[in-house]
Amino acid sequence: AMSAALVGYSSSEEEQEEEGGSRGGGAQGPPGASADRPRLPAPAGLPGDPDPEEAVSDDSSRHGGRVRGFPHERGNWATHVYLPYMAQEEFLELLELLVSRARTYVPSLAAMEEFHLSLSQCVVLRYHWIEPFVRSLRERLAAFHRFFCVADQVKVYTNQNKTRTFIGLEVSAGHFQLLELVSEVDGVLEEFDLPTFYKDPSFHISLAWCVGDLSGRLEGQCLRELQDIVDGFEESAFLLRIQWEQIRCKSGNKYFSFPLR
């Protein structure tokens, strides 16, 4: 079942609700912490974090119908480890072609605003664990070098509880290096007794999402047409061969970067 391979995202930052579990969109820090940062793909989520009041009331009608994968509690910070992808103008042109074609099958499809490849599910960290968690990640990731991967296979994903569907570009080369990174991130998650990444993950960059399980409409003919668009796009060979330069961790409204050597 492909759905299992989904990366648990959160509100759009895959941030978007989740490719894998609903993002803990409202994770909140101490009073006064601001939750309305530019959204990065959060592990479980949707585009954009709800504001704190919204998160606490947890009225799903107020945040796009998204259902939180874990109860919101003050002091819990939704945390996600991923590789950020900085979209160039040509990538956004390709995205527009793909989304406009896919909308002829699913009109409610929304393009992602930020792009990333997840290396963890969205997990919940207590506030006082953030610093040691980040320190441990930094130590384990320090030896990694920059590497390339190719993300050129259009694929349809649903999050674990089937409340959201995504169109993504799956990695066709570079899988081994990504698994090595996940192995290190998993080691840190285990230290904190947190869920590790999916077994046999489908590494991908989410491009667009919609509410509900609409994978049936997007697979088959639609998917073939989308793949034809990618294969025929003049810059796609250049655009979709990606050199990763840093790993990022988002915890609540805080961002931490780990440069690759």
C-alpha positions as CSV (number, residue, x, y, z in Angstrom):
1,A,0.0,0.0,0.0
2,M,1.6,3.2,-1.1
3,S,-0.1,5.1,1.5
4,A,2.2,3.7,4.1
5,A,5.1,5.2,2.3
6,L,3.9,8.6,2.8
7,V,5.9,10.9,4.7
8,G,4.0,12.2,7.6
9,Y,3.7,15.7,7.0
10,S,1.9,18.4,8.6
11,S,0.3,21.4,7.4
12,S,2.0,22.4,4.4
13,E,5.2,22.1,4.7
14,E,4.0,18.8,3.5
15,E,4.2,21.2,5.9
16,Q,1.1,20.2,4.6
17,E,-1.0,18.2,6.6
18,E,0.8,15.2,6.2
19,E,1.8,13.0,3.9
20,G,1.8,10.7,6.5
21,G,0.1,11.9,9.5
22,S,-1.6,14.9,10.2
23,R,0.9,17.5,11.0
24,G,0.7,18.6,14.5
25,G,-0.1,21.9,13.1
26,G,-0.6,23.8,16.2
27,A,2.3,22.7,18.3
28,Q,3.0,25.6,20.5
29,G,5.8,26.7,22.8
30,P,5.8,28.8,25.9
31,P,3.3,31.6,26.1
32,G,4.2,34.3,23.7
33,A,5.8,31.9,21.2
34,S,4.6,32.8,17.7
35,A,3.2,29.9,15.7
36,D,2.6,31.8,12.5
37,R,5.9,31.5,10.8
38,P,6.2,31.1,7.0
39,R,5.1,27.6,6.6
40,L,7.5,24.9,5.9
41,P,6.3,21.5,5.2
42,A,5.6,20.1,8.4
43,P,5.5,16.5,8.8
44,A,2.0,16.0,9.0
45,G,0.4,18.8,7.6
46,L,-1.1,21.2,5.4
47,P,-0.1,24.4,4.1
48,G,0.2,26.7,7.0
49,D,0.0,26.4,10.7
50,P,-3.2,27.3,12.4
51,D,-2.7,30.1,14.9
52,P,-2.4,29.1,18.6
53,E,-6.1,29.8,19.4
54,E,-7.2,27.7,16.5
55,A,-4.9,25.0,17.6
56,V,-6.1,24.9,21.1
57,S,-9.8,24.9,20.2
58,D,-9.0,22.2,17.6
59,D,-12.1,23.0,15.6
60,S,-11.3,21.2,12.4
61,S,-13.6,23.4,10.3
62,R,-11.4,26.3,11.1
63,H,-8.2,24.8,9.6
64,G,-9.1,23.3,6.3
65,G,-10.8,20.2,7.7
66,R,-7.5,18.9,8.8
67,V,-7.6,16.4,11.6
68,R,-4.6,16.5,14.0
69,G,-2.8,13.2,14.3
70,F,-2.1,13.8,18.0
71,P,-3.9,15.9,20.6
72,H,-2.6,19.4,20.9
73,E,-1.1,20.1,24.3
74,R,0.8,23.2,25.5
75,G,4.5,22.4,25.7
76,N,4.3,19.8,22.8
77,W,6.2,20.9,19.7
78,A,5.5,19.3,16.4
79,T,8.9,18.4,15.0
80,H,10.0,17.3,11.5
81,V,13.3,16.6,9.8
82,Y,13.6,17.2,6.1
83,L,15.7,18.3,3.1
84,P,14.4,21.7,1.9
85,Y,14.1,22.2,-1.9
86,M,14.5,25.7,-3.1
87,A,12.2,26.1,-6.0
88,Q,13.5,28.0,-9.1
89,E,11.4,29.8,-11.6
90,E,11.5,26.9,-14.0
91,F,10.3,24.5,-11.3
92,L,7.4,26.7,-10.6
93,E,6.5,26.7,-14.3
94,L,6.6,22.9,-14.3
95,L,4.5,22.9,-11.1
96,E,1.9,25.2,-12.8
97,L,1.6,22.9,-15.8
98,L,1.2,19.8,-13.6
99,V,-1.4,21.4,-11.2
100,S,-3.5,22.9,-13.9
101,R,-3.6,19.5,-15.7
102,A,-4.4,17.6,-12.5
103,R,-7.2,20.0,-11.6
104,T,-9.1,18.8,-14.7
105,Y,-9.4,15.6,-12.6
106,V,-9.6,17.0,-9.1
107,P,-10.5,20.7,-9.1
108,S,-9.9,21.2,-5.4
109,L,-6.1,20.5,-5.8
110,A,-3.9,23.2,-4.2
111,A,-0.2,23.7,-5.1
112,M,2.3,23.5,-2.3
113,E,4.0,26.7,-1.4
114,E,7.1,25.2,0.0
115,F,8.9,22.0,-1.0
116,H,10.8,19.4,0.9
117,L,11.8,15.8,1.1
118,S,10.9,14.3,4.5
119,L,13.4,12.3,6.5
120,S,11.1,11.8,9.5
121,Q,7.5,11.7,10.3
122,C,6.0,14.5,12.3
123,V,6.8,13.7,15.9
124,V,6.0,15.5,19.2
125,L,8.9,16.8,21.3
126,R,8.5,18.4,24.7
127,Y,10.0,21.9,24.8
128,H,13.0,20.9,27.0
129,W,13.9,18.1,24.6
130,I,14.4,20.4,21.6
131,E,17.9,21.4,22.4
132,P,19.3,17.9,23.1
133,F,17.4,16.5,20.1
134,V,19.0,19.1,17.8
135,R,22.4,18.6,19.3
136,S,22.1,14.8,18.8
137,L,21.0,15.4,15.2
138,R,24.0,17.7,14.6
139,E,26.4,15.1,15.8
140,R,25.0,12.3,13.8
141,L,24.7,14.3,10.6
142,A,28.1,16.1,10.8
143,A,29.9,13.5,8.6
144,F,27.5,13.6,5.7
145,H,28.5,15.0,2.3
146,R,26.4,16.8,-0.2
147,F,24.8,14.4,-2.7
148,F,22.5,14.4,-5.7
149,C,19.2,12.7,-6.2
150,V,16.8,12.6,-9.1
151,A,13.1,13.2,-8.3
152,D,11.3,12.7,-11.6
153,Q,8.6,10.1,-11.1
154,V,5.1,11.5,-10.5
155,K,3.3,9.5,-7.8
156,V,0.1,9.8,-5.8
157,Y,0.1,9.5,-2.0
158,T,-2.4,9.6,0.8
159,N,-1.6,10.3,4.4
160,Q,-2.0,7.5,6.9
161,N,-5.6,8.2,7.9
162,K,-6.7,8.9,4.3
163,T,-7.8,12.5,5.0
164,R,-5.5,14.1,2.5
165,T,-4.1,13.2,-1.0
166,F,-0.8,14.4,-2.5
167,I,0.8,14.5,-5.8
168,G,4.6,14.1,-5.5
169,L,7.8,13.6,-7.4
170,E,9.4,10.3,-6.2
171,V,13.1,9.8,-6.1
172,S,14.4,7.5,-8.9
173,A,18.1,7.9,-8.0
174,G,19.8,8.7,-4.7
175,H,17.6,6.4,-2.7
176,F,20.6,4.8,-0.9
177,Q,22.0,8.0,0.4
178,L,18.6,9.1,1.6
179,L,18.2,5.8,3.5
180,E,21.6,6.4,5.1
181,L,20.4,9.8,6.3
182,V,17.1,8.4,7.6
183,S,19.1,5.7,9.5
184,E,20.9,8.5,11.4
185,V,17.7,10.5,12.0
186,D,16.0,7.3,13.2
187,G,18.9,6.8,15.7
188,V,18.1,10.2,17.2
189,L,14.4,9.5,17.3
190,E,15.0,6.2,19.1
191,E,17.1,8.0,21.7
192,F,14.0,10.1,22.5
193,D,11.6,7.2,22.3
194,L,9.9,8.7,19.2
195,P,8.5,6.9,16.2
196,T,11.1,6.3,13.4
197,F,10.5,6.7,9.7
198,Y,8.5,4.4,7.5
199,K,10.1,1.1,6.5
200,D,10.7,1.1,2.7
201,P,9.8,4.8,2.4
202,S,8.9,6.3,-0.9
203,F,11.1,9.5,-0.8
204,H,9.4,12.3,-2.6
205,I,8.8,16.0,-2.9
206,S,5.1,16.9,-2.6
207,L,3.8,19.3,-5.2
208,A,0.1,19.6,-4.5
209,W,-2.6,18.3,-2.1
210,C,-6.3,18.1,-1.5
211,V,-8.6,17.1,1.3
212,G,-9.9,13.6,1.3
213,D,-8.8,10.4,-0.5
214,L,-9.0,11.3,-4.1
215,S,-6.2,9.0,-5.2
216,G,-8.6,7.0,-7.4
217,R,-9.2,10.1,-9.6
218,L,-5.5,11.0,-9.9
219,E,-4.0,7.5,-10.6
220,G,-4.2,5.9,-14.0
221,Q,-4.9,8.4,-16.9
222,C,-4.2,11.5,-14.9
223,L,-0.9,10.2,-13.6
224,R,0.2,9.2,-17.1
225,E,-0.5,12.6,-18.4
226,L,1.4,14.2,-15.5
227,Q,4.4,12.0,-16.1
228,D,4.3,12.9,-19.8
229,I,4.4,16.6,-18.8
230,V,7.5,16.0,-16.6
231,D,9.2,13.9,-19.2
232,G,8.6,16.5,-21.9
233,F,9.5,19.6,-19.9
234,E,12.6,21.1,-21.4
235,E,14.4,21.9,-18.1
236,S,13.3,18.8,-16.2
237,A,16.5,16.8,-16.4
238,F,18.4,19.8,-15.0
239,L,15.7,20.8,-12.5
240,L,14.9,17.4,-11.1
241,R,18.5,16.4,-10.5
242,I,18.8,18.0,-7.1
243,Q,21.9,18.6,-5.0
244,W,21.0,18.6,-1.4
245,E,23.1,21.1,0.6
246,Q,21.5,21.1,4.0
247,I,19.1,19.2,6.3
248,R,16.6,21.1,8.3
249,C,14.6,20.5,11.4
250,K,11.5,22.4,12.2
251,S,10.2,22.2,15.8
252,G,7.2,24.3,16.5
253,N,8.1,27.7,15.2
254,K,11.9,27.1,15.4
255,Y,14.1,26.1,12.4
256,F,17.5,24.4,12.7
257,S,19.9,23.9,9.7
258,F,22.6,21.2,9.3
259,P,24.8,21.9,6.4
260,L,26.1,18.9,4.4
261,R,29.8,18.9,3.8
